[in-house]
Amino acid sequence: MKRFIKAIKGAPILLVLLFITLFFFPSAIIAPAESVSNAIVTAIGLDKQQDEYEVTLLTFLSYPNQSYTERYEIFTSTGATLSEALTKAGLQLGKAVSLFHTHTAIVSESLLSQDIAPALNYLVRVASLPQSCILIGTNVSTKTFMEFIKELDAESDLNLEELTFFNSNYVYWNDTTINSFLQGYYSPTETSLVSYMPIVQSTNDGIPLDKPLQSQQSNAAQTTQAGGEASSSGGESGSSSQQKYELINDGNEIILKRGVMQTSINRDILRGLNWFNSKTTSAVLILDDVCDQNFNHAQLAYKVNKKQVRMHFDYQNGVPVCSTSIRLFVNLTEVDGSKQELRSKSEASYISQEVRDKIEETVKRQISDALEVFVKNKTDVLEMFEHFYRTHRHQTKQFLKQIQSADEFLQHVVFKVVVSVFPN
Amino acid sequence: MNQTISARQTAILASILLFANKILVLPSLLYEISSADGFFIFITLLATEFIILFIFFKIKTIFPRENFYQIIKQYFGIITAKLFYFLLILYFFFKILLIFNISYMYFHIQVYIDAAYYLFLFCFLVIMTTCVFRGIRPLARGAEFFYFLIISCLIFIILLSFANYDRFPLFFDSNPANYFKGVFNNLFCFGDMLVLFVIMDRVQLKRKDKTMFLRYVFTSAIILLLIYFMFYSIFGQTSFIHKNAISDIITFSYRFIDLGRLDIIAIITVMFLSFLQLSVYFFAFCQCFMSLFSKLSLTYTVCVFDLAFVAVVASSVVNYLTAINLGTTVMCYFALVLHFVLPILVLCFAKFRRQR
């Protein structure tokens, strides 16, 4: 003891350390577990009902059990502002709402009819929602969407995170996170693309929900309750409790301009857009009515295994020209129709001049269809303005003076596309 | 307190100090002022660090063993020396406040949102006080010990951030006025080499050591440039939202969702950097205080600092936002005088007298 006191005297800082240890260690031991004081939200839904924000939280509840199953519950609350709605949700849960582990944010169409950036800005900057969180738009109320997802996960192990992760990597034009939304929002053309997953009634298969589907037009009278108990105030579908629903994960996306939904684009339009994107290779080209030395009015399916895209931006006679060279490495995967003698070994790499022309025509048609939609909606998803601005800043500034705004830029761009097809 | 440190240890301290204030909130602050051209503001301000370093080398060559306070007193008189050292005391005190608040906010967001301000305060103060009582040599040896861990973690973070690379930053899109404004407003976040002047009588620096010294500082500078470049490449127009640059460049992507808390590497790095930087600045503060009030002991100096620091923090006069605000307004003038006017004046007078 004497030695200890001597050592302490020699180093008084040890006393401070001892004090801190005595003071903080017991407080750490008696402090409740984080999961007791914090509700871990894995998905958040944002909705707007009669000028009030509705927040739906898919919350992980930790409790001791022997089956090792994870328990999730859905909680909903409303408020004039998002902070009020989240505070109310915390009160209902009896825990602080923690958004650190939130992977998915779902936004309903009713909220998408107005600028969603302020709401997302609040969640990201103040409520600590990660910007890597994937953003999804849907046609139903977010509460219904969450309930469906919960059931989907329970019945089929199909996880929303995994679906969106796959889409972001292989299907969509870009990843549809909150960060990419905000990057588009703050870009000169103020355009973003967001994943869109509608839920529709199913005639045969599907997942039954206890409550009828509440579409955006019909859930105005919905009241708020905790514990995942949504009121059934009569949806437009008004169907019985045995009605089945299905999630349409068809690679659809919605275009947002200044944070407001403009239009939705289907898989065909997205396919046209993706020809400019070398990352997305999950494309299949279906050529109808191919007639050449080997095939007679056959339908051929070619899989694109590799894609090389080179874009060149230039001004020709004062007009912005985007020259794109697309090199496709394809192989024949399926033949529907009559064919001549074709050895199986060479079948995969079969490309005749007719096939090359057909592929080029198909690609150009898909690109043209996609561009038509974007020009019509004045949504520069391809970021043409930024590309030209980066490469020809002075000329782009001059050109901008001639047109009304950067919104009009895309319609003045001339696209020259060269498609080269190679066997893989 | 009369310990000396080797040239290598000094180089490591300088290399670690170079990261102070620069890898968390500064990239987004620079973007707010001048968009991606904030990168050039950063390069300019980084160049000023090297200017200060070269001035230090010159002065150290002329006065290999003298104390900086004695040098100023010798050329400008005791009143001017006391005035400059008073400014230095305020400068280091505020620098500690700024680094503390920025580090606290970082840990508060990334590690433990429920942790009280006072928990961080006591943790930091205890370590800082211990380091100062132990002296510069154990502090420098500690820095030497953790240096390679810190540098390895930072390089690993940069390598990871390449997975999130998006596009080349859009440079030269801001007007020159914003550039100059950015350079002036953020002067206070730089000038970390000023610490070397305060501890110059404890540094054993020979002519041949300068290359080695520069190698360490250049390594830090290159790492910083890469972090800034990746930050502006990854976030583009949304750079101003991201306040914790070092963590955000590796965690914002959905690609890393399944890897869990990847930012633990950044957290560990910032933790070591903060403790070392704060301790060195505290040591520099004590040196200045004891030079100004030569009759006061180290214990008294440390007590004065601890009490003043707790009082300022507890009164909430200076918090995260006000610290940044003061750092980019009032403290710029302090920085201008102390980073450039003082070292250049001392160097010029020393050369002039030497020639005579």
Interface residues (C-beta under 8 A of the other chain):
Chain A: I13 V16 L17 I20 F24 S37 F100 H103 N121 V124 R125 S128 P130 Q131 S132 C133 I134 E161 F165 S168 D175 T177 N179 L182 Q183 Y186 S187 E386 Y389 R390
Chain B: I109 I113 D114 L119 F122 C123 V126 T129 T130 F133 F168 L170 F235 G236 Q237 T238 I241 H242 D248 T251 F252 S253 Y254 F256 I257
